[in-house]
Amino acid sequence: MTTPAQLALLRHHTYPSAQSPCFSHLLICSTAPLEAERAYRPGITETVIEASAPKLAALRNDLQRFFNEPGAGEGHKRLRLVVRIHGYNVPLPAVEQEYEEAERKFHGDAQTMTVAPPDDYVLFVHYAWPSESFGAGGPLRWFRAMPVALLLILILGGVLAITSSGVAALIGELLLGIALTLLLLRIVVYFRDRERASSFGVFDAVEMIRALHHLVQDVIAGSEYKTRLDEGKAQRISLSFLGHSMGTMLTTSLIRVLSDVFDPEAEAHLWQDNPLGPFGDKACQPPATGHEADEARLQRARVGDLFTLERLILVAADIPVWAITTGRSNNLASCLRRFRDTFLFVNDADVVLRLASTVANYFVFPSGTRRGGYRLGNLSISDRTRPGGYGWRQGSLRDLSLHGGLGSQSLCDKKTFRCPPWIGYPLNVVDCTDYTDQGRHLSAFTAGNPLLRPLNYAATLLLMLLGSFGLSKVDGHGGYFGGKFCLDLLYGLALQEQQADAEPSEEIKAGLRTHRISWISIPAEGAGQG
């Protein structure tokens, strides 16, 4: 059960107005501390937590108003919940800034809502898990938390390196290098954020979903909507996620926790997900096909008594590329089989993933090759720079590759990844490497020639460093949210309901070509594909 200290509802805005809302924008924060010795994270106090109550009451009133309307839950008149989850190195003030930027956008869009309000009701939640900024804490805290053994290695190494010569000096420099390397890993906070995401962020997000589920259950108790829902005549609440960077890892883990593997329906689908079973037993029952497979997919999408999973949008995914190349029961595979639509937004020139994340994960991920350690967000559509490469089309995993140095490797190669062309679940890959929108946003230039790719990576890194001083707008890791077209595309996919397997509109297709974005839709199976 959620305790008052676990979550805080910091912001709540309704659009187009408080009198006739059809869109609620929320900022919900995990109160877990950045350091275990503290009660709450910085900026969170008992007073802040207590201030959640009136905001929650206002949200309850909005939901009550919606479900009391005739026909709630029928046709396009549906409640939809969208959760945006940030990435690594994003402290609470930065999430609040993201919220304010989205708030300005929603205020502008509210004019359209006033003229033609939508039939459905959307809850858009910014979820802030306990992340800290690079170098947080300062030297005093770094050394105060340092284990005695590491502190002794640092002191001994420094003494030997300064006062000795010969072999003793070499040993001192080695010890000093080890100690400083471990201290640097503490300063970059990557592993600390990863631990907080896994230990606090995931489970507090689960409690947030449970709390919202309970709130809606309480609101609809005894209502006509509840009666029609029990009779199968009303639609469930759709649940979608928009995750960025390390937030994609948190999102996929969250879905795995929400899906009870011992649920009777999940048990029934075990062999449908993997026809050979976990032991490779060919005597297992065959997988479902056609209408039966569609029904199984709908059942897997259900979460609790009210929610059904709809869209998963992963931006600059800090997830091993192997997550979509193997049949193992990893978190991403678990998500792909449950969501109606999945979207991967990728950038070949994402130097944060290509350099920082792969270096950090070199110590923990069991890869035997350099390309095998790359992240999902570094995938690239192979022929995007050729004539007609920008825009939308259908394809397969054969169209995806990883670039490294001067070479490229297909996901369907027979040496490393050995990935089949289709993985049994629909997948959309949106390559934004060359995205332009009144200037570059994700890379320094379009590197159509393999010889230019390393130069593009280096130039993009330089421009990102200059961007920290306000001298450049290029951000290879977060630039997806920096241009109007790409931001509208992301929010449009998250907020606007579409038919399953529907093609993008002609307006979006034209925008993709204009802004140099390549999008391929990969069907679940390869029937009719090359």
N, C-alpha and C positions, 0 to 999 in steps of 0.2 A: 504494500500500500504506500502511496506517495506521501512522504512527510513534508511539512512546511519548509524544511531546510534543503530539500533536494532540487527544487526548481523555483524560478522566479519569473513572473510575467512582467517584463519591464515596460513594454510599449503595447498599445492597442489603438489602432485607427480604423475607422469604417468609412467606406466610400459607396456612393457619391456623397451621402450625408448620414448623420446619425439617425435621422427620422426614417430614411428609406434605404438601409444598407443592403448591398448585394455582394460586398467584398470586404473582408476583414484582414487587416495586416497586423501580425503579431511579432513581437520579439520575446522569445522564451529562452532563458539562460539556465544552464546547469550551474549550481552554486558550488560545485566541487572545487576545493582549493588548488592552487598551483603547487603548493608545498604541503605535505601531509600534516605538518604540525599546526597548520592554521585551520580555522573553522570554515571560512568561506573564501572564495576567490576575491581579489582586489575589486573594490567598488560595490561589493555586496555586503549588506548588513541585515540585521533582523528587521530594521525599519523598511528597507527596500523590499524584503520578502513579504512583509505584512501589507505593503502597498499593492501586492498582486490581487488581493481580494476584490476591491472595487472593479478592477479591470476584468477579472474573471466573471463578475456579476454582469457587467455590460455585455460581454461575449455571450453569456447565457441568454440574456434578453434578445440579442440579435438572432440566435439560433431558435429560440422559442417563437419569434415572429415568423421566421422562415417556415418552420414545420407546421405552423398553424394555418399557412396559406393553402387553399384548395389545390390538390394535385401535386403536392410536394413529393418528390421521389419518382415522378412519372416523366417519361420522355426526356427532355433536356432540362427539366426542373430538378436539379440534383445538387446535393452538397458535395463539394470537392475540397479535399485537403492537400495542400502542396507544402513540402518542407524543404527549405534551402539550408544546406550544411556547409560551412566554410572549411578551409584547409589549415595547414600547418602555419605557425608563426603569425597567427591572427588573434591578438588579445581582444578583450571585450570592447575597449574604445573603438577598435577598428571595425568590429561587427556592428556597433552602433552607428558608425559612419556609413557602412554598407546599407543599413536599415534606412538611414536618412536619405541616401541617394535613391533607393527604391521608393521611398515615400514621395519624393519629388516627382518621380516618374508616374506613380499611381495617382497623384493629385492631377497631373496633366491628363491621364487617361480617364479620370473620373468625369470629365466633360462629356465624353462619349456615353458613359454610363447614365448620365442625367438625361440625355436625349433618347437613348435606346438601351435601357437597363437590361442586362441578361436575365434569363429565367432562373439560372442556377445560382448557387451561393458558394463563393470561394473563400476558404481560409488559407492565407499565405503566411507561413511561419518561418521567420529567421530563427534558427536554432544555434545558440552559442555554446559550444562545448569548451572545457577549460584548456585553452591554448595560451602560450606565453610568447612574448616577442624575443627575437634574437638577442642574446646577451643579457637576458633578464636576471635580476638579482644583484648583479655587480660583483666585483672581486671579493668583497667581504663574505658574502653568502657562498660563493664558489669554494672558498678555502675553508669556511666553517663547516660545510657539509662534506668536505673531502675525507675519505677513509684514512685512518692512521697509516696503514701500509702504503697507500699512494702518496701521502704527505712525506713519509720517510724516504720513498724512492725519489721524490722531487728534490728534497733537501740533499740527500746523498749524491744524486746525480749532479746537482749544481755545485756542491763542494768539490767533487772529484774533477768536474770539467774545468773549474776555475783554478784550483790549487795544484793539480797534478799534471803529469805529462806522460807521454807514451801510452801503454796499454791501459793504465788507470784512467787517463783522460778520455780514452775512447769508450771505456765502460761507463764513465760518468756521462758522456754525451748521449750514449745509448739510453741510459736510465732517464736522463732528462728529456730526451725525445719521446719516450714512452709516456712519461707523466704529462708532458705538455699536450700530446695527442689526445689523451683521455680527457684532459681539461678542456681542450678545444671541442670535443664531442659534447661536453656539458654546455659549453657556451652557445653552440648552434642550436641547442634545445630540440633537435629532431627526435631523438629517442625518448626524451622526456614527454614531448607532445604525443608521440606514438603510444607511450604507456598510458597517458591520461585519456587519450581517445579510446583505447581498448578497455581500460579499467573503469573510467567514469563516463566518458562521452557516450558510449554505446548504451550502457544500462540506464543512464538518465534519459536518453532519447526514448528508450523502451517505456520508461515510466511516463514520459510526456505523452506518447501515443496512447498508453493505457488510460491516462487521466482524461484525455480528450474523448476517448471511447466511452468512458464512464459518464462524462458530462453529457454527451449526446444521448446516451441510454436514459439518463435521468430526465432530460428534456422531453424525449419522445414517449416516455412511459404513459400508457393509456391513450395515446394519440391515434388518429386515423392512419397516419403514416406507419406506425408500429404494427398495426393490424394488417395493413397491406403488405408490409415487409415480411411478416411471418407467413403470409399466404403466397409469397413469391410474386406479388403483383407490383411491388415498388423496388426501385434500384438501391443497391447498397451505396455507401459513401466511397467515392474513389479516393485513393491514396497514392500520391506521386512524390518523387524525391528528386531534388537538384543538388548534387554534391560536387564539390570542387577539391582537387588535389588530395590531401590526406583525408578530407571529408568523404571521398568516395570509398575509401577503406572502411571508414566508420559506418557509412550507409549500408554497404554490403553485409557487414557484420550485424548491423541492426536488423536487417531483413531476416538473416539466418536465425536470430534469437526470436523474432516475432513469429516465425513459422515453427510450430511444434512438430518435431520429427516423429513423435510418437502418437500424433493424431491419427485416428483410424483411416482417414482419407489419405494422409501422407503415406501411411503404411501400404495402402492399396496401390499407390503410384510408384512404389520403389522400383519395380521392374519396368515400368513404362519410361522412367527417366534413364535407366541403364538396362537395356534388354538382356545383357549377359549377366547382370547382377554383380555385386562387389567381388565375387569369387571367380567371375568368368565362366559361370556354369551355363552351358548352352541349353540345358533342359528347362531353364526358366521360361515363364509364360511370355509370349511375344508382345511387343509394345503396341499400344493403341494407335489406331490410324483414323483419319477422316473425322467424322462427327464425334466419335468416342474420344479422340485425342483432344479436340476442342473443349469438350466437357471436362476432361481431366485438367486442362490448363485453367479453366475457370475456377475449378475447385481449389487448385493450388494457390490461386490468387487471393483467396479469402483469408482475412485476418480478423479473428474474433467474430462477433455477431453482426458487425456493421460495416467493416471496411473491405474493400477489394483493391488489390494493387493494380495500378494502371500504367504509369510511366516512370521509367528510371532514366535520369539524365546525368551522365558522368562526364565532368569537364576536367581535362588535364589529370586523368586518373593516376594516382600514385599507387598503382597495383601492378604486380608482376605481369608481364605480357603473357605468361604461361596460363593465366587465369581463363583465357578464351581458347587456348590451344589444346587443352587436355580434357579428358572425360572425367577427371577426378572430382570429388564432391567439394570443390572450393566454394568460397562465398559468392563469387561472381556467377558461377554456373547455377548456384541455388537461386540467385536473383533472376537470371535470364529465363529460367523455366517458369517463373511466377508472374512476371510483369507482362502486360499486353504489348508494350513497346519499350525498347531500350535504345538509348542514343549515346554514342561515344564522341565527344568533341576532342580532337587531337591536333597536335602541332609538332611537326618534325623538328622545329627549331626551339623547342621548349628546353632551354639550357638548365633550368632549375631541376627538371626531372633527369635530363641527359647527364648532368654533371653531379649536382649535389645529392640527389636522391639515389642515383646508382652507386655513388661512392659510399654513402651511408649504409645502403643495403648490401654492399659488398661483404660486410661483416656478418650479415645475418641470413641472406638469401642463398640457398644452395645451388648456385649456377656454376657451371664449369667453363662457360665461355663469356666473352665480354658482351656480345649482343644478347645473350641469354639473361643478362642482368638488367636489361632495359625495362622501362615501365610502359604500361598500356597507353599512357598519354603521348608517347613518342611514336606511335604507329603513323604510317603515312599511306595515302592512296597512291599507288605506283605511277599512274599515268596522268596525274592531275595537271601537269604543266604542258601536256600535249594539246593540240587544237581540239576544242570541244571537251577538254578535261574538266572544266569548271561547270558547275550545275548539278543536277540530280540525275541519277540513273540507277538501275538495278545491277547488282554484281554478286561477287562471292568473296570468300576470304583469300582467294588467289590474287585479288586486287590489292591486298594489304601487304606492306613490307616494313622492315626496319632498316634505317640507314645508319652506317657507322663508318667513320673515316671516309674512304673513297668507295666503299662497296655497299651493296644492299643485299638483304636476305628476305625472301618471301616467307610468309607464315606457313605456306604449303610446301616448303622445301622438304627433301627427304633426308636431310642430315641433322638439323637442329630441332625445329619445331614440330614437323610432321603433322601439321594440322589439316583436317579434312576441309574441303571447300565450303561445306555447310555444317553447322553444329546442332541442328535440330530446333533452334529457337530463332525468331526474327531479330535482326540486329541492324541498326543504322550507324554508320560511321561518317562523321562530318569533319573533313580535314580543313582546318582554318590556317594552315601554315602561311599562305600567301594573302591572307585577308587584308583588304584595304578599305578604308572608310574615312575619307578626308585625311589621309595619312596612314602610315603603317601602324599596326597594333601588335602583331605577334612575331614578326621577324624583320630583319633589316632589309632584305630584298628577296626576290624570287630566284631561287637557285635551281634552275632547270638542268644545269650541267652538274654531274656528280663532283667534278673538280672544284666547284664553287661552294659546295655544302659546308666544308670546314670553315671557309671564309665567312659564310653566312652565320654559322654558329658563333664564331668569334666576334663578328660585328654586332650580332644580337646581344651577346653578353655585355659588350662595351656600352651599347645604348641603354641596356637595363641599368647598368651602374650609373650612367649619366642621368637616368630617370629618377634615381633616388635624390638627385639635386634639382629636380624639376627641369632638366635640360632635354628630356626626350619623353615621348609618349609610348615607346615600344616596351611591351612587357610580355615576354614569351610565355609566361606562366599564367598571368591573370588578365591578359589583354582581351580575352573573350568578352569581358564585361565592360571594356573601354570604348567600343564602337557601337553606334546606335543600331545598325542592322543586326549585328550578332547578338546584342543584348535583347533586342526585340524578338529575335528568333528563339533564343533560350527561354525567355518568359512566355512566348507564344506557345511553344511546345509544352511547357509546364502547365499553363493556365487554360488553353483552349482545347476543348474536347473535339476529337476527330474520330471518324470511323477507323476500325482496325485495318491495317494494311493500305490505308489511303495514301495516294501520292500527295506531295506538297502542292500547294496552289500554284497557278501559273505566275502569280506575283512573286512568290517566294523563289521559284525556279529562276525567274529573271534576276532577282536580287542576288542569288548565289553566283550567277555568271558575272554580274556587274562588280561584285565585291570579291571575286576570285576565291570562292569557296567550293570545294568538291564534296558531294554528298552521295554515298552509295547506300542503297537499301539491300540488305542481304536477307533473303527469305529463309524460312526454317528448313526447307528442303530444296533440292536442286532441280526439281522437275521443270523442264523447259528452259533450263539455264545452260550456258556454255561452259 
